[in-house]
Amino acid sequence: MSASQELEKAATSYATEAVRLDKQGAKGMAITMYQKAIETLLKLVQLYPDYGLNKVYIQRAMAYQERIRMLQGVGPPVEPSTMEEERPSEMAAPSEAKKASYDELVLKEKPDVKWEEVVGLDQAKKAIKEAIVYPVQRPDLFPLGWPRGILLFGPPGCGKTLLAAAVATEIEAAFVSVDAASIMSKWLGEAEQNVARLFMSARKSAEEGRPAIVFIDELDSLIGIRSSEVGGEVRVRNQFLKETDGIIDKGKNLHVYVIGATNKPWSLDWPFIRRFQKRILVPLPDFQARIQMFRLYTKHLNLAADVDLHELARISEGFSGSDIRDVCQSAHLKVIGELFESGQASNKQAQPRPLSMSDFKGILEERKPSVSPDMLASYNRWFEAFKAL
């Protein structure tokens, strides 16, 4: 199989998985897969500028980006079904399954995220290293045990999933990721057994000498406050409580950790909150972090001499890491689109023009931060009430 076919296959896989997760309501995981699909399509277009389907791939990348923005609450409504339109036959997404299986909803992909890719978040990284990395490296130094439950909360798009993946890479852990909303909505009557299966898989890995991290996104969907519950929901929540208690048992030294992520910490039930011994706010990036993010996301792009990353960081105050990534991606898509519209893309020597400061400013002027001041105030209030670093 040629390199272009490999990239096509990867893009197809990411896009198909993104649409499937999107239809199931697993927003966080769907966004990750949409981003991977965009990156792969852009790489394909750059490496093979005369490829016949490139124009369609650019359109698809733009559509995926709009869907990401909609899922983050900052874009116009775009239904996941439209992701299947105008797609080459080899990239068609499958029809939605009536019922998702355990293997479909649990991602066991080995993360490959380094600490240096987690820009800023020094306080959060320090707390996670103390809770997970150091006990794995020197368990003999922890006679009182160590935290097994870590809650990451904060605005969407600020790096909660990235933090969990980075620590899994650091300790070479088995990384089992599941979306809590999918557990409740798609596992139907099997949710209770599958929660048990999830933790059993993690314990087995730890018993064999490999640390395990169970990452649960949208945790509030699983253990949020409920005004009324049906019996199945009560059993699932009780099963999760039982499994979590089994992991944090101080008499056991297994390296199994539960990392929960939520954008709505105030929706969590107190009996579950206290199971997470570490409760860490993952905030919006500050000025220095935004500079580093622009540097990270533009390092492979062709920038004009007038691009000032410090100025971009200044005018993007209030933007999340995901917002900044979208800005860089949109500017890049814009100049690639211009190349195709000009009809020059068929020439292998033709390259998009360098990205200018006006390209970035134009994108920033069209966008608002995905996190409002009121939301930030809510996170800070909850952090002051329940923080545990």
C-alpha positions in Angstrom: 0.0 0.0 0.0 1.4 3.4 -1.0 1.9 6.3 1.5 -1.0 8.2 0.0 -3.3 5.2 0.4 -2.1 4.8 4.0 -3.0 8.4 4.7 -6.4 8.0 3.0 -7.0 4.9 5.1 -6.1 6.7 8.3 -8.3 9.7 7.4 -11.2 7.4 6.7 -10.8 5.6 10.0 -10.6 8.9 12.0 -13.6 10.4 10.2 -15.7 7.3 10.5 -14.9 7.0 14.2 -15.6 10.7 14.7 -19.1 10.5 13.1 -19.9 7.4 15.1 -18.9 8.9 18.4 -20.7 12.2 17.4 -23.9 10.4 16.8 -23.7 8.7 20.1 -23.2 12.0 21.9 -19.6 11.4 22.9 -18.5 15.0 22.3 -15.0 15.0 23.7 -13.9 11.8 22.0 -15.6 12.9 18.7 -13.7 16.2 18.7 -10.4 14.4 19.2 -11.2 12.1 16.2 -12.4 15.0 14.0 -9.1 16.8 14.7 -7.1 13.7 13.8 -9.0 13.4 10.5 -8.3 17.1 9.7 -4.6 16.7 10.4 -4.4 13.6 8.2 -6.3 15.2 5.4 -4.0 18.3 5.5 -0.9 16.1 5.5 -2.3 14.2 2.5 -3.0 17.5 0.6 0.5 18.9 1.4 2.4 15.8 0.4 0.4 15.1 -2.8 -0.8 18.5 -4.2 -1.9 17.1 -7.5 -4.1 14.4 -6.0 -7.5 14.3 -7.7 -9.6 14.3 -4.5 -7.7 17.1 -2.7 -10.4 19.7 -3.2 -12.9 17.4 -1.7 -10.6 16.7 1.2 -10.2 20.4 1.9 -13.9 20.8 2.0 -14.2 17.8 4.3 -11.6 19.3 6.6 -13.4 22.6 6.8 -16.7 20.7 7.5 -15.1 18.8 10.3 -13.7 22.0 11.8 -17.2 23.6 11.8 -18.6 20.5 13.5 -15.9 20.8 16.2 -16.8 24.4 16.8 -20.5 23.5 17.0 -19.7 20.8 19.6 -17.7 23.3 21.6 -20.7 25.6 21.5 -19.1 28.4 19.4 -20.3 27.6 15.8 -23.5 27.4 13.8 -25.5 24.2 14.0 -24.0 21.4 11.8 -25.5 18.0 12.1 -23.1 15.0 12.1 -25.1 13.5 9.3 -23.8 16.2 7.0 -20.3 14.9 7.6 -21.2 12.1 5.2 -22.1 14.3 2.3 -20.0 14.9 -0.8 -17.5 12.3 0.5 -15.5 10.0 -1.8 -16.8 6.5 -1.7 -13.8 5.2 0.3 -14.5 7.7 3.0 -18.2 7.0 3.5 -19.2 6.6 7.1 -21.2 3.6 8.2 -24.8 3.8 9.4 -25.3 4.3 13.1 -25.4 1.1 15.1 -28.6 0.5 17.1 -26.6 -0.5 20.2 -22.9 0.0 20.9 -20.8 -2.8 22.2 -18.2 -2.6 25.0 -15.3 -2.7 22.5 -16.9 0.1 20.4 -17.2 2.5 23.3 -13.9 1.8 25.1 -10.8 3.3 23.4 -7.6 1.5 24.2 -5.4 3.4 21.8 -1.9 3.9 23.2 -1.4 7.6 23.8 1.7 9.3 22.5 1.5 12.7 24.3 4.7 14.2 25.8 4.7 16.6 28.8 6.1 19.3 26.6 3.0 19.1 24.4 0.9 20.1 27.4 1.5 23.8 27.3 1.2 25.7 30.5 -0.9 24.1 33.2 2.1 23.9 35.6 0.0 23.6 38.7 -2.1 20.8 37.2 0.9 19.0 35.9 2.7 19.2 39.3 -0.4 17.8 41.1 -0.7 14.9 38.7 3.0 14.1 38.9 2.8 14.0 42.7 -0.4 11.8 42.6 0.6 9.3 39.8 4.1 9.6 38.4 6.1 9.7 41.6 4.3 6.7 43.3 4.8 4.6 40.2 8.5 5.4 40.1 9.2 5.0 43.9 6.2 3.3 45.7 8.5 2.6 48.6 8.5 6.3 49.5 4.7 6.4 50.1 3.9 4.4 53.3 0.5 6.2 53.6 -0.4 5.2 50.0 -1.2 7.7 47.2 -4.3 9.1 45.5 -6.0 6.9 43.0 -8.8 9.2 42.0 -8.1 12.5 40.2 -10.8 14.9 39.0 -9.9 17.3 36.2 -12.4 20.1 35.8 -12.5 23.4 33.9 -13.6 25.0 30.7 -13.9 22.8 27.5 -10.8 22.7 25.3 -8.2 23.5 27.9 -6.3 20.2 28.0 -8.0 17.8 30.4 -7.8 14.8 28.0 -4.2 15.9 27.0 -3.1 15.8 30.7 -4.5 12.3 31.2 -2.8 11.0 28.0 0.5 12.7 28.9 0.6 11.0 32.3 -0.3 7.6 30.7 2.6 8.1 28.3 5.0 9.1 31.1 4.4 5.9 33.2 3.8 3.7 30.1 0.3 2.9 31.4 -2.5 1.0 29.8 -4.9 3.9 28.9 -8.6 2.9 28.9 -10.8 5.8 27.8 -14.5 5.9 27.9 -17.2 8.6 27.5 -19.5 8.6 30.5 -22.4 9.9 28.4 -22.1 6.9 26.2 -22.1 4.5 29.1 -25.5 5.8 30.2 -27.1 6.2 26.8 -25.6 3.4 24.7 -24.8 0.5 27.0 -28.5 0.3 28.0 -29.1 -2.7 30.3 -25.4 -3.8 30.1 -24.0 -0.7 31.6 -23.6 -2.1 35.1 -21.6 -5.2 33.8 -19.5 -3.1 31.5 -18.5 -0.7 34.2 -17.3 -3.8 36.2 -15.5 -5.0 33.0 -13.8 -1.7 32.6 -12.2 -1.8 36.0 -11.5 -5.5 35.8 -9.4 -4.8 32.6 -7.5 -2.1 34.4 -6.8 -4.2 37.5 -5.6 -7.1 35.3 -3.1 -4.8 33.6 -1.8 -3.6 37.0 -1.5 -7.1 38.4 0.7 -8.0 35.3 3.0 -5.1 36.2 1.8 -2.4 33.9 0.1 0.7 35.5 -3.4 1.4 34.3 -5.4 4.6 33.9 -9.1 4.6 33.5 -10.0 7.9 31.9 -13.7 8.9 32.0 -14.8 11.9 30.0 -18.0 13.9 30.7 -18.0 12.4 34.2 -21.1 14.4 35.2 -23.2 12.2 32.9 -22.4 9.2 35.0 -22.2 10.6 38.6 -24.1 13.9 38.3 -26.8 15.0 40.7 -30.2 13.5 39.6 -33.6 14.7 40.7 -35.1 11.3 39.7 -33.4 8.1 38.6 -34.6 4.9 37.2 -33.3 1.6 38.7 -30.7 1.0 36.0 -29.1 4.4 36.6 -28.9 3.8 40.3 -27.2 0.4 39.8 -24.7 1.8 37.4 -23.8 4.6 39.8 -23.5 2.2 42.7 -21.3 -0.1 40.6 -19.0 2.8 39.8 -18.8 3.7 43.5 -18.0 0.1 44.4 -15.3 -0.2 41.8 -13.8 3.2 42.7 -13.8 2.2 46.4 -12.0 -1.0 45.5 -9.2 0.9 43.7 -8.6 3.4 46.5 -8.5 0.7 49.2 -5.4 1.7 51.2 -4.5 -2.0 51.8 -3.7 -2.5 48.1 -0.8 -1.1 46.2 -1.9 -1.7 42.6 -1.2 1.1 40.3 -4.7 1.7 38.9 -5.9 5.2 38.7 -9.2 6.8 37.8 -9.1 10.2 36.1 -12.4 11.8 35.6 -12.9 14.9 33.4 -15.9 17.3 33.5 -16.9 20.7 32.3 -19.6 20.8 34.9 -18.1 20.0 38.3 -21.1 21.6 40.1 -23.3 18.9 38.7 -21.4 16.1 40.6 -22.8 14.3 43.6 -20.8 14.9 46.8 -20.5 11.1 47.7 -18.6 10.8 44.4 -16.7 14.0 44.6 -14.9 12.9 47.8 -13.7 9.7 46.0 -11.5 11.9 44.0 -8.7 12.8 46.4 -7.2 15.2 43.9 -9.5 17.8 42.4 -7.6 20.0 39.9 -8.8 23.0 38.0 -7.5 23.0 34.3 -7.9 26.8 33.5 -7.7 28.9 30.4 -4.2 29.5 29.1 -2.5 32.7 30.4 -0.5 35.0 28.2 2.8 33.0 28.3 0.9 29.8 27.6 -0.9 31.3 24.6 2.5 32.3 23.1 3.7 28.8 23.5 0.5 27.4 22.0 0.8 29.7 18.9 4.4 28.6 18.6 3.4 24.9 18.9 0.6 25.0 16.4 2.5 27.1 13.8 5.8 25.4 14.0 5.1 23.4 10.8 3.4 26.3 9.0 5.0 28.7 6.5 4.7 32.1 8.3 5.2 35.5 6.8 7.8 37.9 8.4 5.0 40.1 9.9 3.5 37.4 12.1 3.9 38.4 15.7 3.1 35.5 18.1 3.2 37.8 21.1 0.6 40.1 19.6 -1.6 37.1 18.6 -1.3 35.9 22.2 -2.4 39.4 23.5 -5.5 39.7 21.3 -6.6 36.1 22.0 -7.1 36.6 25.7 -9.9 34.4 26.9 -9.4 31.8 24.2 -9.0 28.2 25.2 -6.2 26.0 23.9 -8.7 24.4 21.5 -9.8 27.8 20.3 -6.2 28.7 19.5 -5.6 25.5 17.7 -8.8 26.2 15.6 -7.5 29.7 14.8 -4.2 28.3 13.4 -6.0 25.5 11.6 -8.5 27.9 10.0 -5.8 30.3 8.8 -3.9 27.3 7.3 -7.1 26.0 5.6 -7.7 29.4 4.2 -4.4 29.7 2.3 -4.6 26.1 1.1 -8.2 26.8 -0.2 -6.9 29.8 -2.1 -4.3 27.6 -3.8 -7.0 25.2 -5.0 -9.3 28.0 -6.1 -6.6 29.5 -8.2 -6.2 26.3 -10.1 -2.5 26.0 -9.3 -2.7 23.0 -7.0 -2.1 20.6 -9.9 1.4 21.9 -10.2 3.5 19.9 -7.7 5.9 22.9 -7.3 3.1 25.2 -6.3 2.8 26.0 -2.6 0.3 28.0 -0.5 1.5 31.6 0.2 2.9 32.3 3.6 0.4 32.9 6.4 0.3 36.6 7.2 -0.7 38.5 10.4 -3.8 39.7 8.7 -4.9 36.0 8.1 -4.7 35.3 11.8 -6.4 38.6 12.8 -9.2 38.0 10.3 -9.9 34.6 11.9 -9.7 36.1 15.4 -12.1 38.9 14.5 -14.7 36.4 13.3 -14.6 34.3 16.5 -15.4 34.7 20.1 -13.9 32.7 23.0 -15.8 29.5 23.7 -15.8 30.3 27.4 -17.8 33.2 28.8 -16.7 35.3 31.9 -19.7 33.9 33.8 -18.5 30.4 33.2 -15.0 31.3 34.4 -16.5 32.7 37.6 -18.4 29.5 38.2 -15.3 27.4 37.9 -13.3 29.6 40.2 -16.1 29.5 42.9 -16.3 25.7 42.7 -12.5 25.4 42.9 -12.4 27.6 46.0 -15.1 25.4 47.6 -13.8 21.9 46.7 -10.1 22.2 45.6 -7.8 19.4 46.6 -4.4 19.7 44.9 
